[in-house]
Amino acid sequence: MRAIKTIQWLAMATILAIVAGCSQGEPVTAWKMINDGALLVDVRTPGEFKQGHLPGAKLIPVSEVESRLAEFGEDKSKPIVVYCKSGMRSGKAEGILREKGYTNVLNGGGYSALMSSKP
């Protein structure tokens, strides 16, 4: 029983460490990167995308990020901004991209926050 609790605690600590490492960027930073030519990727579902998305955004649902890496380009230092509804899925996408060697990825956070801070 004690071993199970220890394993559960370690699993939770690992998840928290991953989430903490993929923090959201400031919307101002996201917009600067976007305006400077960053690849803008919406990682929400196609239905969410149809309801509204940022101009110029490419739809790659978070569940497809790993299988569609070629669409992010060969230059792994190219700026990329990912966003979703709240920042959780974009944080996951950011983590996947960083694991695959992309070095200039920003979790832009949520769609509404980005829209409300659009310059």
C-alpha positions as CSV (number, residue, x, y, z in Angstrom):
1,M,0.0,0.0,0.0
2,R,2.8,2.4,0.9
3,A,4.5,1.6,-2.5
4,I,1.4,2.5,-4.4
5,K,1.1,5.8,-2.6
6,T,4.7,6.6,-3.3
7,I,4.2,5.8,-7.0
8,Q,1.1,8.0,-7.2
9,W,3.0,10.8,-5.5
10,L,5.9,10.5,-7.9
11,A,3.5,10.4,-10.9
12,M,1.8,13.6,-9.7
13,A,5.1,15.4,-9.1
14,T,6.2,14.4,-12.6
15,I,3.1,15.8,-14.2
16,L,3.3,19.0,-12.2
17,A,7.0,19.5,-13.2
18,I,6.1,19.0,-16.9
19,V,3.2,21.5,-16.7
20,A,5.3,24.0,-14.9
21,G,8.0,23.7,-17.6
22,C,5.5,24.6,-20.3
23,S,4.2,27.9,-19.0
24,Q,2.2,30.3,-21.1
25,G,3.9,33.3,-22.6
26,E,2.5,36.8,-22.4
27,P,0.0,37.7,-25.1
28,V,2.2,40.7,-26.0
29,T,5.2,38.4,-26.6
30,A,3.0,36.1,-28.7
31,W,1.8,39.0,-30.9
32,K,5.3,40.3,-31.3
33,M,6.5,36.8,-32.5
34,I,3.4,36.5,-34.8
35,N,3.9,39.9,-36.3
36,D,7.6,39.1,-36.8
37,G,6.6,36.0,-38.9
38,A,6.3,33.1,-36.5
39,L,4.4,30.1,-37.5
40,L,1.0,30.4,-35.8
41,V,-0.6,27.0,-34.9
42,D,-4.1,26.5,-33.4
43,V,-4.1,23.1,-31.6
44,R,-7.8,23.0,-30.9
45,T,-10.3,20.8,-32.6
46,P,-11.6,21.5,-36.2
47,G,-15.0,22.5,-34.6
48,E,-13.4,25.0,-32.3
49,F,-11.3,26.3,-35.2
50,K,-14.4,26.8,-37.4
51,Q,-16.0,28.9,-34.6
52,G,-13.2,31.4,-34.8
53,H,-9.4,31.5,-35.0
54,L,-6.6,33.9,-35.3
55,P,-5.9,35.3,-38.8
56,G,-3.2,33.2,-40.5
57,A,-3.4,30.3,-38.0
58,K,-2.8,26.8,-39.2
59,L,-5.0,24.1,-37.6
60,I,-3.0,21.1,-36.2
61,P,-5.0,19.5,-33.4
62,V,-2.8,18.6,-30.4
63,S,-3.6,15.0,-31.0
64,E,-2.0,15.3,-34.4
65,V,1.1,17.4,-33.6
66,E,3.5,14.5,-33.4
67,S,2.3,12.8,-36.6
68,R,2.4,16.2,-38.5
69,L,5.8,17.4,-37.5
70,A,6.8,18.0,-41.2
71,E,4.3,20.8,-41.3
72,F,6.3,22.7,-38.6
73,G,9.3,22.8,-41.0
74,E,12.8,21.5,-41.0
75,D,14.3,24.6,-39.4
76,K,13.8,23.7,-35.7
77,S,14.9,27.3,-34.6
78,K,12.0,29.0,-36.5
79,P,9.7,30.8,-34.2
80,I,6.4,28.9,-33.5
81,V,3.4,30.2,-31.5
82,V,0.9,27.5,-30.4
83,Y,-2.5,28.3,-28.8
84,C,-5.7,26.6,-27.8
85,K,-8.7,27.6,-25.7
86,S,-7.0,28.0,-22.3
87,G,-3.4,27.2,-22.7
88,M,-3.4,23.5,-21.6
89,R,-3.4,21.8,-25.0
90,S,-1.0,24.4,-26.3
91,G,1.3,23.6,-23.4
92,K,1.2,20.0,-24.3
93,A,1.9,20.8,-28.0
94,E,4.8,23.0,-26.9
95,G,6.2,20.1,-24.8
96,I,6.0,17.7,-27.8
97,L,7.7,20.2,-30.1
98,R,10.5,20.8,-27.6
99,E,11.0,17.1,-27.1
100,K,11.4,16.8,-30.9
101,G,14.1,19.5,-30.9
102,Y,12.2,22.7,-31.7
103,T,13.9,25.5,-29.8
104,N,11.8,28.6,-30.3
105,V,8.3,27.6,-29.3
106,L,5.9,29.8,-27.3
107,N,2.7,28.6,-25.7
108,G,0.6,31.6,-26.6
109,G,-2.2,30.5,-24.2
110,G,-5.8,30.9,-24.9
111,Y,-7.6,32.2,-28.0
112,S,-9.8,34.7,-26.1
113,A,-6.8,36.2,-24.3
114,L,-4.9,36.6,-27.5
115,M,-7.9,38.1,-29.3
116,S,-8.5,40.6,-26.5
117,S,-4.9,41.7,-26.5
118,K,-4.5,41.9,-30.3
119,P,-2.6,45.1,-31.3
